[in-house]
Amino acid sequence: MTALVEEAVSVGDLVRLFEFQQGQVHMVELTMPESSPYVGRRVGDVPLPADTALMAILRDGRAMVPQPDEVLEMADEVIFMCPPEAETELALTLNPDAHLRDDNEEDEG
């Protein structure tokens, strides 16, 4: 499944991986683009939308539990849990140039 996700999106696009609680909570992933204002910044410096939690950072083939002082790097895959209404804000926070997909695009693909 990971390979399919990686092929389907560009670096910097927010990808919905799973839905929980009848769609009230989503697990989403974003690969940090070089242009992100938070590359080189501490995890604790990232302003997250309400009810959004950073769950893991995938880097160099390993999963890391995020710590506030961990510095985000280009190409880090960051995994979040968030409500659906927080996805756009999260995507634009991490990548102001994000390509935002609407639900119709997902249904068509």
Residue pairs with C-beta under 8 A, 6 or more apart in sequence:
5 15
5 17
5 29
8 15
8 109
9 15
10 99
11 31
11 32
11 33
11 75
12 30
12 31
12 32
12 33
12 35
12 36
12 94
12 95
12 97
12 98
12 99
13 30
13 31
13 91
13 95
13 98
13 99
13 101
14 28
14 29
14 30
14 87
14 90
14 91
14 94
14 95
14 98
14 100
14 101
15 28
15 29
15 30
16 26
16 27
16 28
16 87
16 106
17 26
17 27
17 28
17 29
17 79
18 26
18 27
19 25
19 26
19 27
20 26
20 27
20 81
23 84
24 83
24 84
25 81
25 82
25 83
26 81
26 82
26 83
26 84
26 87
27 55
27 79
27 80
27 81
28 79
28 80
28 81
28 82
28 87
28 90
29 77
29 78
29 79
29 80
30 77
30 78
30 80
30 90
30 91
30 94
30 95
31 75
31 76
31 77
31 78
32 38
32 39
32 72
32 73
32 74
32 75
32 76
32 77
32 78
32 94
32 95
33 39
33 74
33 95
33 97
34 74
35 95
35 96
35 97
36 72
36 74
36 94
36 95
37 96
38 45
38 46
38 72
38 93
38 94
39 72
39 73
39 74
40 71
40 72
40 73
41 71
41 72
42 68
42 69
42 70
42 71
42 72
43 54
43 57
43 66
43 67
43 68
43 69
43 70
43 71
43 72
44 68
44 69
46 54
46 72
46 93
46 94
47 93
48 54
48 80
48 90
48 93
49 82
49 86
49 89
49 90
49 93
50 83
50 86
51 82
51 83
51 86
52 80
52 81
52 82
52 83
52 86
52 90
53 80
53 81
53 82
54 66
54 78
54 79
54 80
55 66
55 79
55 80
55 81
56 63
56 64
56 65
56 66
56 78
56 79
57 63
57 64
57 66
57 70
57 72
57 76
57 77
57 78
57 79
58 64
58 76
58 77
58 78
58 79
59 73
59 75
59 76
59 77
64 70
66 78
72 78
78 94
80 90
82 90
88 100
91 98
91 100
92 98
92 100
